[in-house]
């Protein structure tokens, strides 16, 4: 067993157990966990000691002394129907009163809307005692809502931990450094804390100033979650500073946006983009002051990518200004591996693997499930690590719970050793890539590896068919870039890009929506493909109803979607054809939620199509799921949806090489069996074959020169050649 690159949790009640597991796993760093304290002799346990640090919570005495400096957010009340000319709205109904309190002192920010007519009304009054707003001169049978500023009086993440782990400790209040007293306090406290914790090598900021949007309902269940949400940064102090700098004021509706808020699935307007930029600059400036204090005490500053991370965009233009040493984040799969491993401007990056050592997993009789979850997490992450590893791995929670499961302890030790081997190999040089692929959406590089996420990398029915594209790409032998529509409009498309992928539902920021109404965008992409490049659309790509088309690049992909306006036009291209893209397909293709009513244009190749059971096959009612199309010297591909699986990753891989006119080059550093993937490291002339399945596999391995041989690889194994 080697040593290093591994961080494990510890606490004052599990010192000897920590020493033993550190030995078994080769851990060289220990960390505390939320709700625990580090042992007095913690420096004896490992070379490095991480200590959690909260900037805007944890000191309730300060919060109680300065209640006016708590965090705020803009929320919308429930929709209330006017049955007469007066309607009474209970503002905070449906919200958790222990978390959300209407800010009656700042009622000047409140707004009332007739949502049916989509207009603001000024005829209203508020009553703090009843907690209600009364609207006068209402329009009967219209729905009304109140946008209200709310105080956030209980930290959202502690609410989660409190409910999950049945805590009974004091509920943590919050304080906002946009206000003057708290601004001075957090610097003073940082200095005092560093002096009081000489044993700490790494200050693990969890995290900085503004929590992502996490609002609970009256039953303690999550009501509104947006891992990218800037809503909890909306304090009077920041709003005032913004108006002074930008020369215009923001209102509550700029945040609520008709009740849909400003989620990453929406195309943002200029006002909110200005706000994001403003918050990012404020956060980076404030954090830089804290990091300078940490460095002055000879400690490292690490950011946890989660919790109060809003404004600290790791791919944003101000991230470098914070001068951080490291970033740590939770690993949900290959996507989050790449999200962490490619973060610039830090010396090292660390991934926290699952399962978390909490009692919801580590309870008597559940060891097999805990091991299974560990194996799933590792297998999905490993293929991405082989492409771009982060520098360290770790676990979180209560180590004493994991220690009760010997099979889990043994398997985790094996994974730690395998991780060290991967990092040592991958760090010898950049792996070979056969193509350069760009994901095109509204966010571009700002949200690299962060598209189609709601709450981190959790599964959602509406997005798994699209998120699977990124999951597949995370472990495939291609370079991946993220570009925005504005990039294309302002600077064109880089010459080194072979294939562009546009994926998502219509009118989302990921598909593009209104961007595609701009003829300059369609001109630019069409010309680029026509010159000899590839375009792959998934779901409802380039969707925006205009000019008799729904898919504005229908001519490129060879398909469009029937909206009911062209039912009178018969569509005869329904014959399924064999193709390079589907050469490895076995059985039916999984399109996830798929897409209905897509039809092929004349001249396109239909690779997969479904027919209604109610009609004979020769009736033109087929729905195209996969199509390929020539376009000048370039090519287009359409896919109805592609959740991650080994077969789907292979379909995408083939589609990219076909679209780029590089079919022959696919058979280099390649495995014929889709369950076995190959990474090649030219600088050390080394290959890594990884079996992503739980069974022994046989594959035909092609080296960089196209020479092939048959190889057998054990279940879940890595083979170095």
C-alpha positions as CSV (number, residue, x, y, z in Angstrom):
1,X,0.0,0.0,0.0
2,X,1.3,3.4,-1.0
3,X,0.7,6.6,0.8
4,X,-0.5,10.1,-0.1
5,X,-3.2,11.9,-2.1
6,X,-6.0,10.8,0.3
7,X,-7.9,12.7,2.9
8,X,-10.1,11.1,5.6
9,X,-12.5,12.6,8.2
10,X,-11.8,12.3,11.9
11,X,-13.1,13.6,15.2
12,X,-12.1,13.7,18.8
13,X,-13.9,10.5,19.7
14,X,-12.2,8.3,17.0
15,X,-8.4,8.9,17.3
16,X,-7.1,5.3,17.3
17,X,-9.5,4.2,14.6
18,X,-8.4,7.1,12.5
19,X,-4.8,6.0,12.8
20,X,-5.7,2.5,11.6
21,X,-7.7,3.5,8.6
22,X,-5.1,6.1,7.7
23,X,-2.6,3.2,7.5
24,X,-5.0,1.0,5.5
25,X,-5.9,3.7,3.0
26,X,-2.5,5.4,2.9
27,X,-4.1,8.7,3.9
28,X,-1.8,11.7,4.5
29,X,-4.5,14.2,5.5
30,X,-7.3,14.4,7.9
31,X,-10.3,16.7,8.0
32,X,-13.2,17.5,10.3
33,X,-16.8,17.0,9.4
34,X,-19.8,19.3,9.9
35,X,-20.9,18.9,13.5
36,X,-17.6,17.5,14.8
37,X,-14.4,18.7,16.5
38,X,-10.8,17.7,15.6
39,X,-8.8,15.8,18.2
40,X,-6.3,17.6,20.4
41,X,-3.5,15.6,19.1
42,X,-4.6,15.8,15.4
43,X,-1.1,16.6,14.1
44,X,-0.1,13.0,15.1
45,X,-2.7,11.5,12.7
46,X,-1.5,12.8,9.3
47,X,0.9,15.1,7.5
48,X,-1.9,17.6,6.8
49,X,-4.8,18.8,8.8
50,X,-7.8,20.4,7.1
51,X,-10.1,22.4,9.3
52,X,-13.6,23.6,8.1
53,X,-14.1,27.3,8.2
54,X,-17.4,29.1,7.8
55,X,-17.3,32.8,6.8
56,X,-20.9,33.7,7.1
57,X,-22.3,31.3,9.7
58,X,-21.2,29.6,12.9
59,X,-21.1,32.6,15.3
60,X,-24.7,33.0,16.5
61,X,-23.6,35.6,19.1
62,X,-22.5,37.9,16.3
63,X,-25.6,37.2,14.2
64,X,-27.9,37.9,17.2
65,X,-26.1,41.1,17.9
66,X,-26.5,42.3,14.3
67,X,-29.8,40.8,13.0
68,X,-30.1,43.6,10.4
69,X,-27.0,42.2,8.6
70,X,-28.5,38.8,7.9
71,X,-28.7,37.4,4.3
72,X,-31.7,38.3,2.2
73,X,-33.4,36.9,-0.9
74,X,-36.3,37.7,-3.2
75,X,-39.1,35.2,-3.2
76,X,-42.5,35.0,-4.8
77,X,-45.6,34.2,-2.8
78,X,-48.0,31.5,-3.9
79,X,-50.4,32.4,-6.7
80,X,-53.7,33.6,-5.3
81,X,-56.9,33.8,-7.4
82,X,-58.9,37.0,-7.2
83,X,-62.6,36.1,-6.9
84,X,-63.6,39.7,-6.5
85,X,-62.1,43.2,-6.7
86,X,-60.0,42.6,-3.6
87,X,-57.5,39.7,-3.0
88,X,-55.6,38.9,0.2
89,X,-52.3,37.1,-0.2
90,X,-50.5,35.4,2.7
91,X,-46.9,36.3,1.7
92,X,-44.8,33.5,3.3
93,X,-47.3,30.7,3.1
94,X,-45.6,27.5,1.9
95,X,-42.1,28.5,3.2
96,X,-40.3,27.2,6.3
97,X,-40.8,29.9,9.0
98,X,-37.6,28.8,10.8
99,X,-35.7,29.7,7.6
100,X,-37.7,32.5,5.8
101,X,-39.0,35.6,7.5
102,X,-40.5,38.4,5.3
103,X,-38.4,41.6,5.6
104,X,-41.0,44.1,6.5
105,X,-38.4,46.8,7.1
106,X,-37.4,46.7,3.4
107,X,-41.0,46.6,2.0
108,X,-39.9,49.2,-0.5
109,X,-38.4,46.4,-2.5
110,X,-41.6,44.4,-2.7
111,X,-43.7,44.2,-5.8
112,X,-47.2,42.8,-6.5
113,X,-48.1,41.3,-9.9
114,X,-51.1,40.4,-11.8
115,X,-49.6,37.2,-13.3
116,X,-52.5,36.7,-15.7
117,X,-52.2,40.1,-17.3
118,X,-48.4,40.1,-16.8
119,X,-48.3,43.5,-15.2
120,X,-47.4,45.1,-11.9
121,X,-50.1,46.6,-9.7
122,X,-49.5,49.5,-7.3
123,X,-52.8,49.2,-5.5
124,X,-51.8,47.2,-2.5
125,X,-51.1,47.4,1.3
126,X,-49.3,45.2,3.7
127,X,-50.0,44.1,7.3
128,X,-47.0,42.7,9.2
129,X,-49.3,41.3,12.0
130,X,-51.3,39.1,9.7
131,X,-48.4,38.5,7.3
132,X,-50.6,39.5,4.4
133,X,-50.7,41.8,1.4
134,X,-54.1,43.1,0.3
135,X,-54.6,44.0,-3.4
136,X,-57.3,46.5,-4.2
137,X,-59.0,47.0,-7.6
138,X,-58.0,43.5,-8.6
139,X,-59.3,41.9,-11.8
140,X,-61.6,39.0,-10.9
141,X,-60.3,35.6,-11.9
142,X,-56.7,36.8,-12.4
143,X,-53.9,35.3,-10.4
144,X,-51.8,37.6,-8.2
145,X,-48.4,37.2,-6.5
146,X,-46.2,39.2,-4.2
147,X,-42.4,39.4,-4.8
148,X,-41.1,40.0,-1.3
149,X,-37.7,40.4,0.2
150,X,-37.1,37.8,2.9
151,X,-34.5,37.4,5.7
152,X,-32.8,34.1,5.7
153,X,-32.5,33.3,9.4
154,X,-31.3,29.7,9.3
155,X,-28.5,28.5,7.1
156,X,-29.9,26.2,4.4
157,X,-27.2,23.6,4.5
158,X,-27.4,23.2,8.2
159,X,-31.2,22.7,7.8
160,X,-30.3,19.7,5.5
161,X,-27.8,18.3,8.0
162,X,-30.1,19.0,10.9
163,X,-33.0,17.0,9.4
164,X,-30.8,14.3,7.9
165,X,-28.8,13.5,11.0
166,X,-31.4,14.5,13.6
167,X,-29.3,17.2,15.1
168,X,-30.4,19.1,18.3
169,X,-27.6,21.7,18.4
170,X,-28.3,25.4,18.0
171,X,-29.5,26.5,14.6
172,X,-27.0,28.5,12.8
173,X,-27.9,32.0,11.8
174,X,-26.2,33.9,8.9
175,X,-24.6,37.3,8.4
176,X,-23.7,39.2,5.2
177,X,-20.3,40.8,4.7
178,X,-21.9,43.3,2.3
179,X,-22.9,45.2,5.4
180,X,-20.2,47.3,7.1
181,X,-20.1,45.7,10.6
182,X,-19.9,42.2,9.3
183,X,-17.3,43.2,6.7
184,X,-14.9,44.2,9.4
185,X,-15.9,41.3,11.6
186,X,-15.1,38.5,9.2
187,X,-11.5,39.8,8.7
188,X,-11.0,40.2,12.5
189,X,-12.4,36.7,13.1
190,X,-10.2,35.2,10.4
191,X,-7.1,36.6,12.0
192,X,-8.2,35.4,15.5
193,X,-9.1,31.9,14.2
194,X,-5.7,31.4,12.5
195,X,-3.9,32.3,15.7
196,X,-6.2,29.9,17.7
197,X,-5.6,26.9,15.3
198,X,-1.9,26.5,14.9
199,X,-2.4,22.8,14.1
200,X,-4.3,23.6,10.9
201,X,-2.4,23.4,7.6
202,X,-5.3,23.8,5.3
203,X,-8.2,26.2,5.9
204,X,-11.2,24.5,4.2
205,X,-13.5,27.3,3.4
206,X,-17.1,25.9,3.4
207,X,-17.5,28.1,1.5
208,X,-17.5,31.9,1.2
209,X,-20.2,34.6,1.2
210,X,-23.5,33.6,-0.6
211,X,-25.3,30.3,-0.4
212,X,-26.7,28.7,-3.6
213,X,-30.5,28.9,-3.7
214,X,-31.8,26.3,-1.3
215,X,-35.3,27.2,0.1
216,X,-37.4,24.8,2.2
217,X,-41.2,24.5,2.5
218,X,-43.3,24.5,5.6
219,X,-42.8,20.7,6.0
220,X,-39.0,21.0,6.0
221,X,-38.8,19.6,2.4
222,X,-36.7,21.3,-0.3
223,X,-39.0,23.8,-2.1
224,X,-36.6,25.5,-4.5
225,X,-33.1,24.4,-5.3
226,X,-30.7,26.0,-7.8
227,X,-27.0,25.1,-7.4
228,X,-26.1,28.1,-9.5
229,X,-28.7,30.5,-8.0
230,X,-27.6,34.0,-7.1
231,X,-30.9,34.8,-5.3
232,X,-29.5,34.7,-1.8
233,X,-27.0,37.5,-2.7
234,X,-29.9,40.1,-2.9
235,X,-29.2,42.2,0.1
236,X,-30.1,45.9,0.4
237,X,-26.4,46.7,0.9
238,X,-25.4,45.0,-2.4
239,X,-28.4,46.4,-4.3
240,X,-27.5,49.9,-3.2
241,X,-23.8,49.5,-4.2
242,X,-24.9,48.0,-7.6
243,X,-27.1,51.0,-8.3
244,X,-24.3,53.4,-7.4
245,X,-21.8,51.7,-9.7
246,X,-24.0,50.8,-12.7
247,X,-26.3,53.8,-12.7
248,X,-29.5,51.9,-12.6
249,X,-31.5,50.0,-9.9
250,X,-32.6,46.4,-9.9
251,X,-36.0,45.4,-8.6
252,X,-37.4,42.2,-7.2
253,X,-38.8,41.1,-10.6
254,X,-35.2,41.0,-12.0
255,X,-34.7,38.1,-9.6
256,X,-38.1,36.4,-9.5
257,X,-38.6,36.7,-13.3
258,X,-42.3,35.8,-13.4
259,X,-41.8,33.1,-10.8
260,X,-39.2,31.1,-12.8
261,X,-36.3,32.9,-11.1
262,X,-33.0,33.1,-12.9
263,X,-32.1,29.4,-13.2
264,X,-29.2,28.3,-15.5
265,X,-31.8,26.9,-17.8
266,X,-33.0,30.4,-18.7
267,X,-31.3,32.8,-21.1
268,X,-30.3,35.6,-18.8
269,X,-31.0,39.2,-19.6
270,X,-28.3,41.9,-19.4
271,X,-29.5,43.1,-16.0
272,X,-28.9,39.8,-14.3
273,X,-25.6,39.2,-16.1
274,X,-24.5,42.5,-14.8
275,X,-25.6,41.4,-11.3
276,X,-23.6,38.2,-11.6
277,X,-20.5,40.0,-12.7
278,X,-20.9,42.5,-9.8
279,X,-21.3,39.8,-7.2
280,X,-18.4,37.9,-8.6
281,X,-16.1,40.9,-8.2
282,X,-17.3,41.6,-4.7
283,X,-16.8,38.0,-3.6
284,X,-13.4,37.7,-5.2
285,X,-12.2,41.0,-3.5
286,X,-13.6,40.0,-0.1
287,X,-12.2,36.5,-0.3
288,X,-8.8,37.7,-1.4
289,X,-8.5,39.7,1.9
290,X,-9.3,36.5,3.9
291,X,-6.9,34.4,1.9
292,X,-4.1,36.9,2.5
293,X,-4.6,36.5,6.2
294,X,-4.5,32.7,5.9
295,X,-1.3,32.9,3.9
296,X,0.3,35.3,6.3
297,X,-0.1,32.5,9.0
298,X,1.6,29.9,6.8
299,X,-1.6,28.0,5.9
300,X,-3.2,27.0,2.7
301,X,-6.6,28.2,1.5
302,X,-9.0,25.6,0.1
303,X,-12.4,26.3,-1.4
304,X,-15.2,23.7,-1.1
305,X,-17.2,23.9,-4.4
306,X,-20.6,23.9,-2.8
307,X,-22.6,25.6,-0.1
308,X,-21.8,29.3,-0.1
309,X,-20.0,29.2,-3.4
310,X,-22.1,31.7,-5.3
311,X,-20.0,34.4,-6.9
312,X,-16.8,32.2,-6.7
313,X,-17.3,30.8,-10.2
314,X,-14.3,28.5,-10.7
315,X,-14.3,29.2,-14.5
316,X,-15.1,32.9,-14.1
317,X,-12.8,35.7,-14.9
318,X,-12.3,36.8,-11.3
319,X,-11.6,33.4,-9.8
320,X,-7.8,33.8,-10.1
321,X,-7.9,37.0,-8.1
322,X,-8.8,35.1,-4.9
323,X,-5.3,33.5,-4.9
324,X,-6.6,30.1,-3.6
325,X,-4.4,27.1,-3.2
326,X,-6.9,24.4,-3.7
327,X,-10.5,23.4,-4.5
328,X,-12.4,20.4,-3.2
329,X,-15.8,19.1,-4.3
330,X,-18.1,16.2,-4.3
331,X,-17.8,13.5,-7.0
332,X,-21.1,12.4,-8.5
333,X,-19.7,10.9,-11.6
334,X,-17.4,11.6,-14.6
335,X,-19.0,15.1,-15.1
336,X,-18.1,16.3,-11.7
337,X,-14.6,14.8,-12.0
338,X,-13.9,16.9,-15.0
339,X,-15.6,19.9,-13.5
340,X,-13.1,19.7,-10.6
341,X,-10.0,18.5,-12.4
342,X,-10.0,21.3,-15.0
343,X,-10.4,24.2,-12.6
344,X,-7.6,26.7,-13.3
345,X,-5.5,28.9,-11.0
346,X,-5.1,26.5,-8.1
347,X,-2.2,24.3,-7.2
348,X,-4.2,21.2,-6.5
349,X,-7.8,19.8,-6.7
350,X,-9.5,17.2,-4.6
351,X,-12.6,15.1,-5.1
352,X,-14.8,13.8,-2.2
353,X,-16.1,10.4,-3.1
354,X,-19.4,8.8,-2.1
355,X,-21.0,7.5,0.0
356,X,-20.9,10.1,2.7
357,X,-20.3,8.4,6.0
358,X,-23.7,9.3,7.4
359,X,-26.2,7.1,9.2
360,X,-28.6,7.1,6.2
361,X,-26.2,4.7,4.5
362,X,-24.0,3.4,7.4
363,X,-26.5,1.5,9.5
364,X,-26.5,-2.1,10.7
365,X,-27.2,-4.6,7.9
366,X,-26.4,-2.1,5.0
367,X,-22.8,-2.9,4.3
368,X,-23.4,-4.5,0.9
369,X,-25.3,-1.5,-0.3
370,X,-22.6,0.8,1.0
371,X,-19.9,-1.1,-0.9
372,X,-22.1,-1.2,-4.0
373,X,-22.5,2.6,-3.9
374,X,-18.8,3.1,-3.4
375,X,-18.1,0.9,-6.5
376,X,-20.7,2.7,-8.6
377,X,-19.2,6.1,-7.7
378,X,-15.7,4.9,-8.4
379,X,-16.5,3.2,-11.7
380,X,-18.3,6.2,-13.1
381,X,-15.6,8.6,-11.9
382,X,-12.6,6.5,-13.0
383,X,-13.1,6.8,-16.7
384,X,-13.0,10.6,-16.4
385,X,-10.0,10.4,-14.1
386,X,-8.0,8.6,-16.8
387,X,-8.7,11.6,-19.1
388,X,-8.0,14.4,-16.5
389,X,-7.4,13.4,-12.9
390,X,-7.6,15.7,-9.9
391,X,-4.7,15.5,-7.5
392,X,-6.3,14.1,-4.3
393,X,-9.3,12.1,-3.2
394,X,-11.1,11.9,0.0
395,X,-14.2,11.0,2.0
396,X,-16.5,12.9,4.3
397,X,-18.8,12.1,7.3
398,X,-18.2,10.1,10.4
399,X,-15.3,7.7,10.0
400,X,-16.4,5.7,13.0
401,X,-19.5,4.6,11.1
402,X,-17.5,3.4,8.0
403,X,-15.1,1.6,10.3
404,X,-17.9,-0.8,11.3
405,X,-18.0,-2.2,7.8
406,X,-14.8,-4.2,7.1
407,X,-15.7,-5.0,3.5
408,X,-16.2,-1.3,2.9
409,X,-12.9,-0.4,4.5
410,X,-11.0,-3.0,2.5
411,X,-12.6,-1.9,-0.8
412,X,-12.0,1.8,-0.1
413,X,-8.3,1.0,0.5
414,X,-8.1,-0.7,-2.9
415,X,-9.6,2.3,-4.6
416,X,-7.2,4.7,-2.9
417,X,-4.3,2.7,-4.2
418,X,-5.8,2.5,-7.7
419,X,-6.4,6.3,-7.6
420,X,-2.7,6.9,-6.8
421,X,-1.7,4.8,-9.8
422,X,-4.0,6.6,-12.1
423,X,-2.7,10.0,-11.1
424,X,0.9,9.0,-11.4
425,X,0.3,7.7,-15.0
426,X,-2.0,10.5,-16.2
427,X,0.3,13.2,-14.8
428,X,3.1,12.1,-17.1
429,X,1.4,13.9,-20.0
430,X,-1.8,14.8,-21.7
431,X,-3.7,11.8,-23.1
432,X,-4.2,11.4,-26.8
433,X,-7.4,12.9,-28.3
434,X,-8.7,12.1,-31.7
435,X,-11.0,15.1,-31.9
436,X,-11.7,18.5,-30.5
437,X,-15.4,18.9,-29.6
438,X,-17.3,22.0,-28.4
439,X,-20.4,22.1,-26.4
440,X,-22.4,25.2,-27.6
441,X,-24.9,26.9,-25.2
442,X,-25.6,30.3,-23.7
443,X,-23.1,29.9,-20.8
444,X,-20.0,28.8,-22.7
445,X,-16.8,28.4,-20.7
446,X,-18.2,30.0,-17.5
447,X,-20.1,26.8,-16.8
448,X,-17.6,24.3,-18.1
449,X,-18.9,20.8,-17.3
450,X,-21.8,22.4,-15.4
451,X,-24.6,22.3,-17.9
452,X,-27.9,20.4,-17.2
453,X,-27.4,20.5,-13.4
454,X,-30.1,21.5,-11.0
455,X,-28.8,20.4,-7.6
456,X,-25.2,19.4,-8.4
457,X,-25.2,16.1,-10.3
458,X,-28.5,14.7,-9.0
459,X,-30.8,12.8,-11.4
460,X,-33.7,14.7,-12.8
461,X,-36.2,13.1,-15.3
462,X,-36.1,16.1,-17.6
463,X,-32.4,16.3,-18.0
464,X,-30.8,12.9,-17.7
465,X,-31.3,12.3,-21.5
466,X,-29.0,15.4,-22.1
467,X,-26.6,15.2,-19.1
468,X,-25.6,11.8,-20.5
469,X,-23.8,13.6,-23.3
470,X,-21.4,15.2,-20.9
471,X,-21.1,12.0,-18.9
472,X,-20.1,10.1,-22.0
473,X,-17.6,12.9,-23.1
474,X,-16.0,12.9,-19.7
475,X,-14.3,9.6,-20.4
476,X,-13.9,9.6,-24.2
477,X,-10.7,10.3,-26.0
478,X,-11.6,13.7,-27.2
479,X,-10.7,17.3,-26.1
480,X,-13.8,19.1,-24.9
481,X,-14.4,22.9,-25.0
482,X,-17.4,25.0,-24.0
483,X,-18.4,27.9,-26.2
484,X,-21.3,30.3,-26.0
485,X,-23.5,31.8,-28.7
486,X,-22.0,35.1,-28.0
487,X,-18.5,33.6,-28.6
488,X,-19.7,32.5,-32.1
489,X,-21.4,35.8,-32.8
490,X,-18.5,38.0,-31.7
491,X,-15.4,35.9,-32.6
492,X,-16.5,33.1,-34.9
493,X,-15.7,29.4,-34.4
494,X,-12.1,28.3,-33.6
495,X,-10.5,26.4,-36.4
496,X,-9.3,23.6,-34.2
497,X,-12.9,22.5,-33.3
498,X,-13.9,19.4,-35.3
499,X,-17.5,19.0,-34.0
500,X,-20.0,21.2,-32.3
501,X,-22.7,19.7,-30.0
502,X,-25.9,21.6,-29.1
503,X,-28.1,19.7,-26.6
504,X,-31.3,20.5,-24.7
505,X,-34.9,21.3,-24.6
506,X,-36.3,24.1,-26.8
507,X,-36.0,27.7,-25.4
508,X,-33.6,26.7,-22.6
509,X,-30.2,28.3,-22.3
510,X,-28.6,25.0,-23.3
511,X,-30.5,24.6,-26.6
512,X,-30.4,28.4,-27.1
513,X,-34.0,29.6,-27.7
514,X,-34.1,33.2,-28.9
515,X,-30.4,33.2,-29.8
516,X,-31.3,31.1,-32.9
517,X,-33.6,33.9,-34.1
518,X,-30.5,35.8,-35.0
519,X,-29.7,35.1,-38.6
520,X,-26.0,35.8,-38.0
521,X,-25.8,32.8,-35.7
522,X,-27.3,30.4,-38.1
523,X,-25.2,31.8,-40.9
524,X,-22.0,31.3,-38.9
525,X,-22.8,27.7,-37.9
526,X,-24.1,26.7,-41.4
527,X,-21.0,28.1,-43.1
528,X,-18.7,26.4,-40.6
529,X,-20.3,23.0,-41.1
530,X,-20.5,23.5,-44.9
531,X,-16.8,24.0,-45.0
532,X,-16.2,20.5,-43.7
533,X,-17.0,20.3,-40.0
534,X,-19.6,18.4,-37.9
535,X,-22.7,19.4,-36.0
536,X,-24.5,17.1,-33.6
537,X,-27.9,18.1,-32.2
538,X,-29.6,16.3,-29.3
539,X,-33.2,16.7,-28.1
540,X,-34.5,20.1,-29.5
541,X,-31.3,21.6,-30.8
542,X,-31.3,25.1,-32.4
543,X,-35.0,25.2,-31.6
544,X,-36.8,28.5,-32.2
545,X,-39.9,28.8,-34.3
546,X,-39.1,31.1,-37.2
547,X,-39.4,31.0,-41.0
548,X,-41.5,27.9,-41.1
549,X,-38.9,25.9,-39.2
550,X,-38.6,24.8,-35.6
551,X,-35.1,23.5,-35.7
552,X,-33.2,26.5,-37.2
553,X,-30.5,24.1,-38.3
554,X,-32.9,21.5,-39.7
555,X,-31.1,21.6,-43.1
556,X,-27.8,20.8,-41.3
557,X,-29.2,17.8,-39.2
558,X,-31.7,16.6,-41.8
559,X,-34.6,16.7,-39.4
560,X,-37.2,19.0,-38.0
561,X,-40.0,18.7,-35.4
562,X,-43.6,18.7,-36.3
563,X,-45.6,21.3,-34.3
564,X,-48.9,20.7,-36.1
565,X,-48.5,23.4,-38.7
566,X,-47.2,21.1,-41.5
567,X,-49.3,18.0,-41.0
568,X,-50.7,18.5,-44.5
569,X,-47.3,18.0,-45.9
570,X,-46.5,14.3,-46.3
571,X,-43.2,13.0,-45.1
572,X,-41.9,9.9,-46.9
573,X,-38.3,9.5,-45.6
574,X,-38.9,6.7,-43.1
575,X,-36.6,3.9,-44.2
576,X,-34.1,2.9,-41.6
577,X,-30.5,2.5,-42.9
578,X,-27.3,0.8,-41.7
579,X,-24.6,3.3,-40.9
580,X,-21.1,3.7,-39.4
581,X,-22.7,5.4,-36.3
582,X,-24.8,2.4,-35.4
583,X,-22.3,-0.3,-36.3
584,X,-21.7,-1.4,-32.7
585,X,-25.4,-1.2,-31.6
586,X,-26.8,-4.4,-29.9
587,X,-30.5,-4.4,-29.3
588,X,-32.6,-1.2,-28.9
589,X,-31.0,2.2,-28.3
590,X,-31.9,4.0,-25.1
591,X,-32.9,7.6,-25.9
592,X,-34.1,8.3,-22.4
593,X,-37.1,10.5,-22.4
594,X,-36.5,10.9,-26.2
595,X,-38.3,13.3,-28.4
596,X,-41.6,13.0,-30.2
597,X,-42.7,14.2,-33.6
598,X,-39.3,14.6,-35.2
599,X,-39.3,13.8,-38.9
600,X,-36.5,13.4,-41.5
601,X,-36.1,15.8,-44.5
602,X,-35.5,14.4,-47.9
603,X,-31.9,13.3,-48.4
604,X,-31.1,12.6,-44.8
605,X,-30.2,9.1,-43.6
606,X,-32.6,7.7,-41.0
607,X,-30.7,5.5,-38.6
608,X,-33.5,4.8,-36.1
609,X,-37.2,5.4,-36.2
610,X,-40.2,4.3,-34.3
611,X,-43.7,3.7,-35.5
612,X,-47.1,3.8,-33.8
613,X,-48.5,0.3,-33.1
614,X,-51.8,1.5,-34.4
615,X,-50.7,2.0,-38.0
616,X,-49.0,-0.1,-40.6
617,X,-45.3,0.5,-41.2
618,X,-45.9,2.0,-44.7
619,X,-47.9,4.9,-43.3
620,X,-45.9,8.1,-42.8
621,X,-46.2,8.4,-39.0
622,X,-42.7,7.4,-38.0
623,X,-40.8,9.4,-35.4
624,X,-37.0,9.8,-36.1
625,X,-34.7,9.1,-33.2
626,X,-31.4,9.1,-34.9
627,X,-30.4,10.6,-38.3
628,X,-27.3,11.6,-40.3
629,X,-27.0,14.1,-43.0
630,X,-24.4,15.4,-45.5
631,X,-24.1,19.2,-45.6
632,X,-21.7,20.6,-48.2
633,X,-18.3,19.2,-47.2
634,X,-19.6,18.8,-43.6
635,X,-22.0,16.6,-41.8
636,X,-24.9,16.8,-39.3
637,X,-26.3,14.3,-36.8
638,X,-29.5,14.3,-34.9
639,X,-30.1,12.2,-31.7
640,X,-33.4,12.3,-29.8
641,X,-31.7,11.9,-26.4
642,X,-28.7,10.0,-25.0
643,X,-28.6,9.1,-21.3
644,X,-25.2,7.7,-20.3
645,X,-24.5,4.0,-20.9
646,X,-21.5,2.2,-22.4
647,X,-23.5,1.6,-25.7
648,X,-24.6,5.2,-25.9
649,X,-21.1,6.5,-25.2
650,X,-20.0,4.4,-28.2
651,X,-22.8,5.8,-30.4
652,X,-21.7,9.3,-29.5
653,X,-18.0,8.5,-30.2
654,X,-18.9,7.1,-33.6
655,X,-21.2,10.0,-34.3
656,X,-18.4,12.6,-33.6
657,X,-15.8,10.8,-35.8
658,X,-18.4,10.4,-38.6
659,X,-19.5,14.1,-38.4
660,X,-15.8,15.2,-38.5
661,X,-15.1,13.0,-41.6
662,X,-12.5,11.1,-39.5
663,X,-13.9,7.6,-39.4
664,X,-10.6,5.8,-40.0
665,X,-8.9,7.7,-37.2
666,X,-11.3,6.4,-34.7
667,X,-9.4,3.1,-34.8
668,X,-6.4,4.4,-33.0
669,X,-5.9,3.9,-29.2
670,X,-9.3,2.2,-29.4
671,X,-11.1,-0.8,-27.9
672,X,-13.7,-2.6,-30.0
673,X,-15.7,-3.5,-26.9
674,X,-17.7,-0.5,-25.6
675,X,-17.4,-1.9,-22.0
676,X,-13.7,-1.4,-22.2
677,X,-12.3,2.1,-22.9
678,X,-8.8,3.1,-23.8
679,X,-6.6,6.1,-22.9
680,X,-3.2,6.6,-24.4
681,X,-0.4,8.8,-23.0
682,X,2.0,9.7,-25.7
683,X,4.7,11.2,-23.5
684,X,5.3,7.9,-21.8
685,X,4.0,5.7,-24.6
686,X,1.5,4.0,-22.2
687,X,-2.0,2.7,-22.7
688,X,-4.6,2.2,-20.0
689,X,-7.5,-0.1,-20.7
690,X,-10.3,0.1,-18.2
691,X,-13.2,-2.4,-17.9
692,X,-16.2,-0.4,-16.7
693,X,-18.3,-3.5,-16.2
694,X,-18.6,-6.0,-13.4
695,X,-17.7,-8.9,-15.7
696,X,-14.6,-10.2,-17.5
697,X,-14.4,-8.8,-21.0
698,X,-12.6,-9.6,-24.2
699,X,-11.8,-6.8,-26.7
700,X,-9.8,-6.0,-29.8
701,X,-7.3,-3.4,-28.8
702,X,-6.0,-1.0,-31.5
703,X,-2.8,0.9,-30.7
704,X,-1.9,4.4,-31.8
705,X,-0.7,3.1,-35.2
706,X,-3.9,1.0,-35.8
707,X,-2.2,-2.3,-35.0
708,X,-4.7,-4.6,-33.3
709,X,-4.7,-7.6,-31.0
710,X,-7.3,-9.4,-28.8
711,X,-7.0,-8.8,-25.0
712,X,-8.9,-10.2,-22.0
713,X,-9.4,-7.9,-19.0
714,X,-10.9,-8.8,-15.6
715,X,-14.1,-7.4,-14.1
716,X,-13.7,-3.8,-13.1
717,X,-9.9,-3.9,-13.8
718,X,-7.4,-1.5,-15.3
719,X,-4.7,-3.0,-17.6
720,X,-1.6,-1.0,-18.4
721,X,0.1,-1.7,-21.7
